[in-house]
Amino acid sequence: MSRNIQDVLKECESRLSGVDSPRLSAELLAAHALGCSRLTLNLERGRVLTDDEYAVVTALAARREKGEPVAYILGSREFYGLDFAVSPAVLIPRPETEHIVEAVEAAFSKGQAFRFADLGTGSGILAVTIAVLFPEARGVAVDISPKALAVARANAHAHNVAERIEFIQADFTRETVEGQFDLVVSNPPYVSEPEFAAASREVTAFEPTGALVSGPDGLDHIRAMLPGVAAMLKPGGRFFMEIGYDQAKMITSIIIDKYALFEEVGVQKDLAGHDRVVSAQKK
Ligand SMILES: C[S@@+](CC[C@H](N)C(=O)[O-])C[C@H]1O[C@@H](n2cnc3c(N)ncnc32)[C@H](O)[C@@H]1O
């Protein structure tokens, strides 16, 4: 039976009706399987697929139908205009995290030579993007997971910044990273246990729990990391951390009440208008 691209997209879309964004998923998976862009897919709707091509597209759709996120099936996700390899060992990069990079771009100038640390680097999106945007910057990328560090290292190599990033396996809630830094960024685990229990299956069944969950109120990692952050920063050093939409008050109170050496404690919102990034500067 001959099937053109349009037929296959329709078939996949209907098969994926139980997951988020069925049409987009179908297009992304078909484009990946056929080695073309979504634009080409749409321009060549009448092209007939070979049996092998059809088999590859439907195999990918079958994975998606079971809830597997598109990024894990494709093995990549875009962040800040750059392509990052991802595996089930790392959190899928989220667009909200781009606000940390925007904050860094506002705080440092392009040619500035500074030292940064990325705590909980996962796929390496923050460390690698900062190294790409600031060619004179050097830094460390820390994660507790060796598998995540392997993905981050591969991404640093792919973007030609590996020689400016040191990858360190450490627990940032217990160990203070050696060195003095001008910038610390982090997107730590900040999902509370009850929130995780109510999250979608796409998240709970596929993404690494250790990258997401942080105790009963979501703040275990943040509380434990702050002494290390305070110690790592040089005077005048900047700190930008992603937070949950309802955590700004609790976190800014902790910083203001317990860390007199921080000033300029602030909160930036994401595009949806939710509190998303906490910032602070060491005096
Ligand atoms: C929310 S993910 C963020 C990943 C990546 N920075 C991003 O924005 O997509 C948190 C990361 O912190 C790491 N992590 C969790 N607990 C840690 C700990 N105690 N010490 C170091 N890394 C930790 C996880 O392995 C995960 O890669």
The ligand as a Tripos MOL2 file, in Angstrom:
@<TRIPOS>MOLECULE
LIG
   27    29     1     0     0
SMALL
NO_CHARGES

@<TRIPOS>ATOM
      1 C1         16.5110   20.6190   37.3860 C.3       1 LIG1
      2 S1         17.8870   19.7150   36.7560 S.3       1 LIG1
      3 C2         18.6580   21.0040   35.8130 C.3       1 LIG1
      4 C3         19.5140   20.5260   34.7030 C.3       1 LIG1
      5 C4         19.9950   21.6350   33.7670 C.3       1 LIG1
      6 N1         20.7950   22.6180   34.4680 N.3       1 LIG1
      7 C5         18.7970   22.3080   33.1080 C.2       1 LIG1
      8 O1         18.5170   23.4630   33.4510 O.co2     1 LIG1
      9 O2         18.1530   21.6820   32.2540 O.co2     1 LIG1
     10 C6         18.8900   19.5650   38.1970 C.3       1 LIG1
     11 C7         20.2130   18.8450   38.0330 C.3       1 LIG1
     12 O3         20.8470   18.8220   39.3190 O.3       1 LIG1
     13 C8         21.4500   17.5670   39.5300 C.3       1 LIG1
     14 N2         21.4880   17.3340   40.9820 N.ar      1 LIG1
     15 C9         20.4800   16.9490   41.7870 C.ar      1 LIG1
     16 N3         20.8890   16.8970   43.0550 N.ar      1 LIG1
     17 C10        22.2050   17.2530   43.0480 C.ar      1 LIG1
     18 C11        23.1900   17.3910   44.0690 C.ar      1 LIG1
     19 N4         22.8860   17.1540   45.3490 N.pl3     1 LIG1
     20 N5         24.4420   17.7680   43.7240 N.ar      1 LIG1
     21 C12        24.7500   18.0020   42.4090 C.ar      1 LIG1
     22 N6         23.8440   17.9010   41.4090 N.ar      1 LIG1
     23 C13        22.5900   17.5360   41.7170 C.ar      1 LIG1
     24 C14        20.5780   16.5770   38.7840 C.3       1 LIG1
     25 O4         21.3180   15.3990   38.4590 O.3       1 LIG1
     26 C15        20.1310   17.4050   37.5680 C.3       1 LIG1
     27 O5         21.0140   17.2060   36.4950 O.3       1 LIG1
@<TRIPOS>BOND
     1     1     2 1
     2     2     3 1
     3     2    10 1
     4     3     4 1
     5     4     5 1
     6     5     6 1
     7     5     7 1
     8     7     8 2
     9     7     9 1
    10    10    11 1
    11    11    12 1
    12    11    26 1
    13    12    13 1
    14    13    14 1
    15    13    24 1
    16    14    15 ar
    17    14    23 ar
    18    15    16 ar
    19    16    17 ar
    20    17    18 ar
    21    17    23 ar
    22    18    19 1
    23    18    20 ar
    24    20    21 ar
    25    21    22 ar
    26    22    23 ar
    27    24    25 1
    28    24    26 1
    29    26    27 1
@<TRIPOS>SUBSTRUCTURE
     1 LIG1         1 GROUP 0 **** ****
